[in-house]
Amino acid sequence: MTCFKTISPLAAALMLVACNSGPAEDEQTPRPDGSAPATEPVADRGDSPTEAGGTLVKEGRIESGAECPVLRTPDGELWALALGEADFGPGDYVRVTGTRAETSYCQQGRGTIDPSRIDSIDTPARDRDPARSGGRAVSTGYVQGDWVAKGPGADCAKPDFAVTRNANGMSIIETRVNGYPETGVVDVGSTPALQWDEPLPTLPIETRGPDGLAVLPAKSGKTVTIAGHRIVGDGVVFVRCG
């Protein structure tokens, strides 16, 4: 004789709920291959370790800022600079080594760099843009005067070249090219350059900083000297006397 056990309606309901319940929401179910379940990635805070208090090394051109000078890197980053008494200013192309200041009244850029060292370095070719802050457009007025190569040996008593304006309004340069006296024309148009009689090549020029004029190598690759200074690499910077 078969016997049947009667289950109360309440017990049956509880058993049904238990059967349909899945694992708890915070329970991690192993994958079919036995590996650990994936975890959610941690959100990136956005600052690299060097930008959060360690050593920073940045290069670029110094510009005037609202509260402090700022450094604009070739990649477009903007950093405020706590320059203090440093002998650098707008227009200078430098490499800055320092730390990110925890507090600063400078409000521009990604933060403020408190420099431990600043080095003047050659401007990369991609930075040859006279419209950059600190530089000026090449003009007839800008190029007039006596010029000497920038550096500790600069001697305005013996200028490397002189630029004057003739009766026709042209800017005329007098100097020594490859050791010989030469007279040429300073083109201050859309493609500023020093132009000579053939076979000497045309030498592009641009402003550097608030008072500098850089003479750049010829596009033909031919190397020449201006007053004994070899025009190679990123060019030679001359500063005006007086």
C-alpha positions as a printed NumPy array, in Angstrom:
array([[  0.   ,   0.   ,   0.   ],
       [  1.435,   3.343,  -1.086],
       [  1.349,   6.212,   1.35 ],
       [  1.405,   9.915,   0.446],
       [  2.645,  12.617,   2.821],
       [  0.674,  15.812,   2.681],
       [  2.706,  19.116,   2.49 ],
       [  1.095,  22.273,   3.702],
       [  0.648,  25.109,   1.177],
       [  3.034,  27.419,   3.178],
       [  5.88 ,  24.863,   3.114],
       [  5.422,  24.283,  -0.594],
       [  5.672,  28.019,  -1.266],
       [  8.893,  28.29 ,   0.736],
       [ 10.437,  25.369,  -1.118],
       [  9.557,  26.967,  -4.483],
       [ 11.232,  30.261,  -3.537],
       [ 14.386,  28.441,  -2.415],
       [ 14.633,  26.505,  -5.688],
       [ 14.287,  29.631,  -7.825],
       [ 16.826,  31.731,  -5.872],
       [ 20.227,  32.308,  -7.605],
       [ 23.543,  33.008,  -5.923],
       [ 23.922,  36.219,  -3.947],
       [ 24.73 ,  39.318,  -6.009],
       [ 28.208,  39.592,  -4.509],
       [ 28.982,  35.92 ,  -4.986],
       [ 31.52 ,  35.352,  -7.769],
       [ 30.814,  32.298,  -9.902],
       [ 33.888,  30.58 , -11.382],
       [ 34.206,  30.541, -15.16 ],
       [ 33.698,  27.263, -17.063],
       [ 37.477,  26.974, -17.585],
       [ 38.101,  27.284, -13.861],
       [ 39.76 ,  30.693, -14.014],
       [ 38.939,  33.438, -11.557],
       [ 36.11 ,  35.777, -12.486],
       [ 36.929,  39.132, -14.034],
       [ 37.063,  42.131, -11.759],
       [ 35.995,  45.658, -12.564],
       [ 38.899,  47.956, -13.57 ],
       [ 39.892,  50.717, -11.164],
       [ 39.216,  54.17 , -12.522],
       [ 42.314,  56.067, -13.664],
       [ 42.985,  59.172, -11.585],
       [ 44.566,  60.866, -14.567],
       [ 47.937,  61.791, -13.05 ],
       [ 51.075,  59.813, -13.707],
       [ 53.393,  59.227, -10.718],
       [ 55.8  ,  61.922, -11.967],
       [ 52.997,  64.448, -12.182],
       [ 51.654,  63.717,  -8.731],
       [ 54.668,  64.851,  -6.72 ],
       [ 57.762,  63.173,  -8.192],
       [ 60.354,  64.65 , -10.528],
       [ 59.058,  66.355, -13.668],
       [ 61.17 ,  66.954, -16.768],
       [ 59.52 ,  69.155, -19.387],
       [ 60.852,  71.101, -22.336],
       [ 59.28 ,  73.894, -24.319],
       [ 59.082,  77.633, -24.82 ],
       [ 58.448,  80.035, -21.964],
       [ 55.492,  82.372, -22.439],
       [ 54.006,  85.179, -20.4  ],
       [ 51.119,  84.019, -18.224],
       [ 48.33 ,  85.638, -16.257],
       [ 49.93 ,  85.226, -12.815],
       [ 53.201,  83.43 , -13.616],
       [ 55.337,  82.57 , -16.636],
       [ 54.162,  79.385, -18.33 ],
       [ 55.908,  76.65 , -20.298],
       [ 54.272,  75.387, -23.483],
       [ 55.621,  72.004, -24.589],
       [ 55.828,  70.823, -28.217],
       [ 52.863,  68.53 , -27.469],
       [ 50.741,  71.476, -26.391],
       [ 50.858,  70.984, -22.606],
       [ 50.844,  74.158, -20.516],
       [ 52.605,  74.343, -17.126],
       [ 52.987,  77.332, -14.839],
       [ 56.548,  78.026, -13.68 ],
       [ 57.727,  79.274, -10.295],
       [ 60.832,  80.9  , -11.808],
       [ 61.797,  83.153,  -8.915],
       [ 65.112,  84.83 ,  -9.78 ],
       [ 65.925,  82.477, -12.678],
       [ 67.576,  84.203, -15.614],
       [ 65.006,  83.02 , -18.14 ],
       [ 61.911,  84.601, -19.581],
       [ 59.351,  84.663, -22.394],
       [ 60.742,  83.406, -25.671],
       [ 63.441,  81.16 , -24.186],
       [ 63.357,  77.485, -25.163],
       [ 64.345,  75.425, -22.119],
       [ 64.315,  72.069, -20.371],
       [ 62.857,  72.319, -16.863],
       [ 63.532,  69.767, -14.121],
       [ 61.594,  70.085, -10.879],
       [ 58.628,  68.997,  -8.814],
       [ 54.957,  69.752,  -9.044],
       [ 54.075,  72.365,  -6.435],
       [ 51.366,  71.283,  -4.   ],
       [ 50.095,  74.84 ,  -3.617],
       [ 50.509,  77.818,  -5.929],
       [ 48.816,  81.082,  -6.788],
       [ 49.475,  80.345, -10.467],
       [ 46.195,  79.208, -11.995],
       [ 47.112,  78.346, -15.579],
       [ 47.981,  74.975, -17.037],
       [ 48.061,  71.459, -15.629],
       [ 49.903,  72.592, -12.527],
       [ 52.894,  74.57 , -11.323],
       [ 56.461,  73.3  , -11.648],
       [ 58.909,  74.348,  -8.935],
       [ 62.195,  74.091, -10.871],
       [ 65.354,  72.632,  -9.395],
       [ 67.177,  73.13 , -12.697],
       [ 66.569,  75.003, -15.952],
       [ 68.717,  74.447, -19.037],
       [ 68.661,  76.444, -22.243],
       [ 68.457,  74.006, -25.156],
       [ 68.334,  74.202, -28.931],
       [ 64.917,  74.845, -30.366],
       [ 63.637,  71.887, -32.399],
       [ 62.906,  72.528, -36.045],
       [ 59.178,  71.952, -35.493],
       [ 59.184,  74.954, -33.147],
       [ 60.215,  77.367, -35.892],
       [ 57.091,  79.476, -35.71 ],
       [ 57.463,  83.259, -35.322],
       [ 53.871,  83.501, -34.107],
       [ 54.711,  81.656, -30.883],
       [ 54.403,  83.724, -27.731],
       [ 57.654,  85.504, -26.925],
       [ 58.632,  85.731, -30.575],
       [ 57.859,  88.511, -33.042],
       [ 57.239,  88.663, -36.742],
       [ 60.276,  89.5  , -38.863],
       [ 59.871,  93.091, -40.043],
       [ 62.006,  95.866, -41.501],
       [ 62.133,  97.615, -38.144],
       [ 63.024,  94.451, -36.246],
       [ 66.088,  93.551, -38.319],
       [ 67.711,  97.016, -38.338],
       [ 70.908,  97.446, -36.346],
       [ 74.122,  95.688, -35.376],
       [ 73.947,  92.014, -34.382],
       [ 76.25 ,  89.599, -32.533],
       [ 75.975,  85.863, -31.948],
       [ 74.324,  85.136, -28.609],
       [ 76.729,  83.81 , -25.989],
       [ 79.417,  84.741, -23.475],
       [ 81.764,  85.878, -26.257],
       [ 79.352,  88.437, -27.701],
       [ 81.115,  91.744, -28.343],
       [ 79.043,  94.618, -29.691],
       [ 82.248,  96.539, -30.385],
       [ 82.769,  94.013, -33.2  ],
       [ 79.303,  93.125, -34.529],
       [ 78.922,  90.008, -36.663],
       [ 76.678,  91.781, -39.145],
       [ 74.864,  95.069, -39.642],
       [ 71.482,  95.677, -41.269],
       [ 70.559,  99.092, -42.651],
       [ 67.747, 100.418, -44.797],
       [ 68.617, 101.825, -48.209],
       [ 66.922, 104.587, -50.193],
       [ 64.541, 102.083, -51.768],
       [ 63.34 , 100.808, -48.379],
       [ 65.2  ,  97.51 , -48.678],
       [ 67.009,  96.004, -45.688],
       [ 70.68 ,  95.483, -46.576],
       [ 72.987,  93.174, -44.597],
       [ 76.769,  93.562, -44.504],
       [ 78.85 ,  90.745, -43.033],
       [ 81.433,  88.079, -43.829],
       [ 80.233,  84.893, -45.488],
       [ 82.67 ,  81.982, -45.624],
       [ 85.409,  84.409, -44.635],
       [ 84.758,  86.999, -47.36 ],
       [ 82.958,  90.36 , -47.143],
       [ 79.441,  90.085, -48.531],
       [ 76.447,  92.339, -48.971],
       [ 72.985,  90.849, -49.216],
       [ 69.279,  91.577, -48.822],
       [ 67.146,  90.728, -45.798],
       [ 63.795,  89.505, -47.117],
       [ 61.141,  90.347, -44.516],
       [ 58.222,  89.023, -46.569],
       [ 56.213,  85.82 , -46.084],
       [ 59.388,  83.689, -46.17 ],
       [ 61.998,  85.733, -44.263],
       [ 65.58 ,  85.01 , -45.345],
       [ 69.051,  86.369, -46.038],
       [ 69.567,  86.494, -49.798],
       [ 72.955,  86.68 , -51.506],
       [ 74.357,  86.665, -54.992],
       [ 74.896,  83.197, -56.413],
       [ 76.401,  80.758, -55.712],
       [ 75.708,  81.505, -52.027],
       [ 72.486,  79.869, -50.792],
       [ 69.512,  81.667, -49.267],
       [ 69.422,  81.36 , -45.473],
       [ 65.988,  81.372, -43.753],
       [ 65.641,  83.57 , -40.661],
       [ 63.19 ,  83.801, -37.783],
       [ 62.826,  85.665, -34.513],
       [ 63.843,  83.897, -31.332],
       [ 62.664,  85.242, -28.021],
       [ 62.051,  88.939, -27.45 ],
       [ 65.285,  90.198, -29.062],
       [ 66.885,  87.375, -31.052],
       [ 67.216,  86.648, -34.759],
       [ 68.045,  83.082, -35.779],
       [ 69.824,  82.364, -39.038],
       [ 68.926,  78.848, -40.21 ],
       [ 70.722,  76.434, -42.527],
       [ 70.069,  76.569, -46.253],
       [ 67.374,  74.203, -47.471],
       [ 69.86 ,  72.918, -50.03 ],
       [ 71.959,  71.54 , -47.176],
       [ 74.983,  73.626, -48.136],
       [ 76.854,  74.81 , -45.03 ],
       [ 78.054,  78.403, -44.822],
       [ 79.525,  80.597, -42.088],
       [ 78.328,  84.031, -41.03 ],
       [ 81.133,  86.028, -39.402],
       [ 82.834,  82.755, -38.571],
       [ 79.741,  81.061, -37.121],
       [ 78.746,  77.824, -38.88 ],
       [ 75.052,  77.831, -39.724],
       [ 74.103,  74.231, -38.975],
       [ 71.52 ,  72.234, -37.031],
       [ 68.846,  74.525, -35.67 ],
       [ 70.751,  77.636, -36.675],
       [ 72.646,  80.373, -34.842],
       [ 70.876,  82.984, -32.728],
       [ 72.076,  86.588, -32.965],
       [ 71.036,  89.392, -30.622],
       [ 70.828,  93.082, -31.446],
       [ 73.305,  95.479, -29.871],
       [ 72.078,  98.588, -28.073]])
